[in-house]
Amino acid sequence: MLLRAIDRFFAHEASGGILLMLSALAALIVANSALQPVYDGVLNSYLSVTINGNGLEKPLILWINDGLMAVFFFLIGLELKRELLEGKLKNPRDVVLPGMAAVGGMAVPALVFLSLNWGGPAAGGWAIPAATDIAFALGVLALVGDRVPSSLKVFLLTLAILDDLGAIVIIALFYTANLQVEYLLMALVPLAAMIWRNQAGAHRMAPTLLLGVVLWVLVLKSGVHATLAGVVAAFCIPLTDKWNKSPLHALEHGLAPYVLFFIVPVFAFANAGVVLEGLSLADLMAPLPLGIAAGLVIGKQVGVFGLVYAMVKLGWAKLPTGANWAQIYGVACLAGIGFTMSLFIGSLSFDDPGLMNAVRLGVLCGSAVSAVLGYTALMLSSRPGTADEREAVAAAAE
């Protein structure tokens, strides 16, 4: 019975989001208990991989944020390539509405944040509320069940994928420090080999993955954030090989459970530990956490819903089939669940522990409020068991 219940949990669409919430809750409990020194000590303990004194030596928290998250971005890269070649991003007409919503959902939160932090020491964190956590947002939407049409799920997924693409571009452009050109030039060697194997339709992926590890090390040494190596490596995985099989599909399906149920929860546990001792409402009202929370809650709603409303009213796009405006508002709220991506960008923005605690406070508060608002809006705007019927009627009417 227990094993069957566990299987049902992991098979549910919301399981990834629920596990993320539990990981964040565990981090909060540990960070505010007698185990807090152990928590900090383990995360700041150094791990080294060296040969004759040359190699990598980093705290565990950076191995998680630079190493494990490179695998997370590798999976995002695989999803992006698949969607571009054969999925939801293949037809430009299907991308227009969620694409503009993603643009609004990145630009307006950043402006909200800057309006509260302009000229201050925290202004460099402007990109933190621009992100959306795919697993968390889709997990909350899955809790609504069949009350919402499937087209709305496709809309949110496409919006979140494009949002992640925007986050990748932001990281590449704005989070590169102390650039070491010689390492970037050396990185071209494994990259060229990976591209050649992709063009040749190679079937065995082990050599490509080993080249990807070399690429990751060289990119990390160059000063460009190493997670970008994961995205680049993913685009070098063939969609079809010379035997007409799909290494990309195989890797994506094989890797997804490990990322969803291990890597992302570990990242959440390592980065969500807000120390609440001594905090008051005044701390939440400080420019940095307030800018993040307001960006996620208000900025995302205005950016996503506002752009969708404008596109539809101007006749440039149509609402997802079977969806209503209240449901679009609910999805706009869910886009404000920044969590994993927001915490990650926050870790790139600030090294100071005090500022990072403020980042965690803003991200957790903003994401929690967005999740509750989105879930409530979707539950109140939808009737149980009728979503597919409404979608079919709407499709027939078109």
Secondary structure, 3 states (H helix, E strand, C coil): CHHHHHHHHHHCCCHHHHHHHHHHHHHHHHHCCCCHHHHHHHHCCEEEEEECCEEEEEEHHHHHHHHHHHHHHHHHHHHHHHHHHHCCCCCHHHHHHHHHHHHHHHHHHHHHHHHHHCCCCCHHHCCHHHCCCHHHHHHHHHHHHHHCCHHHHHHHHHHHHHHHHHHHHHHHHHCCCCCCHHHHHHHHHHHHHHHHHHHCCCCCCHHHHHHHHHHHHHHHHHCCCCHHHHHHHHCCCCCCCCCCCCHHHHHHHHHHHHHHHHHHHHHHHHHCCCCCCCCCHHHHCCHHHHHHHHHHHHHHHHHHHHHHHHHHHCCCCCCCCCCCHHHHHHHHHHCCCCHHHHHHHHHHHCCCHHHHHHHHHHHHHHHHHHHHHHHHHHHHHCCCCCHHHHHHHHHHHC
